[in-house]
Amino acid sequence: MNERDKNAKVPGPAAGKAEPSGLRKGLASYGDSGFSLFLRKAFIKGAGYTDNALDRPVVGIANTGSAFNPCHGNMTQLIEAVKRGVMLAGGLPMDFPTISIHESFASPTSMYLRNLMSMDTEEMIRAQPMDAVVLIGGCDKTVPAQLMGAASAGIPAIQLVTGSMLTGSHRSERVGACTDCRRFWGKYRADEIGDEEIADVNNQLVASVGTCSVMGTASTMACVTEALGMMLPGGAAPPAVTADRIRVAENTGATAVAMALSGLTPDKIMTGKAFENALRILLAIGGSTNGIIHLTAVAGRMGIDIDLDRLDVLGRETPVLIDLKPSGQYYMEDFHKAGGVHALLRELKPLLHLDAMTVTGRTLGEELEAAGPGFPQTVVRPFADPIYPQGGIAVLRGNLAPGGAIIKQSAADAGLMEHEGRAVVFENIDDLVARIDDDALDVKADDVLVLKHIGPTGASMPEAGYIPIPKKLARAGVKDMVRISDGRMSGTAAGTIVLHVTPESAIGGPLAQVRNGDRIRLSVKKREITLLVSEAELAERMSANPVTPPTAERGYRKLFLETVTQADKGVDFDFLRPKNTTERIPRDRSGDE
Ligand code: FES
C-alpha cells in the first residue's frame, strides 16, 4: 500500500455547493450519502483500485463489442487505446457494456432495436458515475442510438467509430460490402453467374472487421457525426484495422477528459447550426437515406425539428462531391487516403456554419484552419466539378405521401426520374416473397413496384424498400425500375427507389389504398409522387377499406407500437423527445441579405 492509500480517508460527499463529480456522482439511495459512497468505494476497491485512481475524473466508455457484431470486431483494441488516452490525460477510464446491434443479426429489424439501444445508453450514462462518456459505435444503428442517448443524458460525450472494413478482391476485381453484395446477388438472380462464383465472392465481400466499406449508413453516420462536431476532427474515415484508427481512439480518450473538466456538454455542440452542417455533409457525400431519419431523431432529442421541405432547398444548392459507392466508384479507405471529411469540408466551406462548436472546444472553422491546405487527390471532387450537381437526396410530396417521401437521386437511373407507370402492388413482405419471382406475375419493365406495410408500425421499417427486380425481368436485362414503399433502404443500395412514404400504410396512409393497375407518376424534377386517381375515389377507397394499425399484448413490442413516430419525426418514441420544439432547421434563409 502506498503512502497516499494508507493515509486516505473515505471522502464524504463533495465539499461546498459544487456539483458532485467522479465516483461521488449519482450515489445509490440508502438514505445516508456518506454510507453510499463508503459502500461504493468498498466494492470498486474489490477490483484493486487505489484512492488516487478513484479521485480522478471518471470517463465512461460505452462498449458495444459483441460476437454477433463483426463490424465492432476491433472493440478490444479501441477500448485499450481510449483507456490509454484517458489515463495519459489524468482521468480514470471505466468501460461498461450496452446493447450492440448488427444489421444482419437483428430480427425483425435493426431499426426496431435502435430506440431500445438509445434508452439503454441514456440510462447507463445516467445511472453510473461518470463525468464524460466515450461512445464507441459503428454499425448502422449504433451511432444514432448512442447520440440519441447521449443527447438526452446531457453529460459531456464524444463519439468514436470502429471504422470501415478493408476491401477484398474477387477474381482480381475489387469488392466491398455491401454495394457489391447487392450487385453480385443481382447477377446471380439474373443467372449471369452461378453457384460457384456466388460462393467465391461471399468470401471476399467483407475482407476484415469494421463497418461497410462504401458510403452506406455506417460511413454516412461517421461523416455526419464528425461534421456535427461530436467526433474528433479526422475521426470518421480511418479504416478499422489501421494505426490511424487506434490513434484516433487514444486522442478521443484524452479529449473526453478535457471535456469532463471544461463541462462541454452536448447542448453546446449539437445546435441548430451544427445539424445544418451535418445535413450539408449528408447531401454532399451522397449519404444513406437512413441518415435523414437518424439525424431527425438525434435533433429531436435536442428539441430541434428538421423540416423536410427546407432540407430539399438545401439539397438543390449542395452538390455530391464524394466519389464513393453506391453513388460513385471508390471505397472508404480511399476517402481516408484522400484526406477524409476535412477534404470535403474545405470544398463546402462557404456553405457551412464555421462558428459551430466541436468536442475539441474549438469551432469547426478553427479546426479546418488548423488542418491546413489539402493535396491533390481524386476522391473528393472540387465544388465546381461534382459527381452529381445536387444533393444526393430529394424530398417528394403528393397525394401518395402527404407527409413526405424521399429518393436518393444520385444513385437512381436518370431515365426513370420522370416516369409514369402501372402499379404492381405487394400487400406486405410475405406477399412480395411469395410472388416477386413467379413467372406468372403480371409485370413489365415500365411498371411501378409498390410494397405496403413496411413502415415503422407495419414491420418496424426493414430495409426492404430495395424491392428486387422480378426474376423474369432481371433475366431479360432489366437493371432498375421505379419502386415505392414506406420502408427504408440500405445506404449501400442503388436504384430509382422512393422510400419513407409518410404516413405509412399500416396507420391508414394513402399508400394502403393503391391497387394493381393504378397509374403512378414520379417527377423528381417537380418533387412529386402522385397516385393518379381522383380525390373522391381515394376517399371512397379509404372509407370502404379502413386500416387497423397493429397492436401487441406486452413487452417492448407494445411500447414500440404504441409510441413510435413516423419517418418525418425520426421513428423515435414520442415520449423520448422533449415536449417543446425550440428550433426548426434548416432555417428559412429566403429573407437573408
Ligand atoms: Fe455493419 Fe454494414 S453491416 S456497417
Boltz pocket constraint, residues with backbone or C-beta under 6 A from the ligand:
constraints:
  - pocket:
      binder: B
      contacts: [[A, 71], [A, 102], [A, 103], [A, 104], [A, 138], [A, 139], [A, 140], [A, 210], [A, 211], [A, 212], [A, 216], [A, 218]]
      max_distance: 6.0
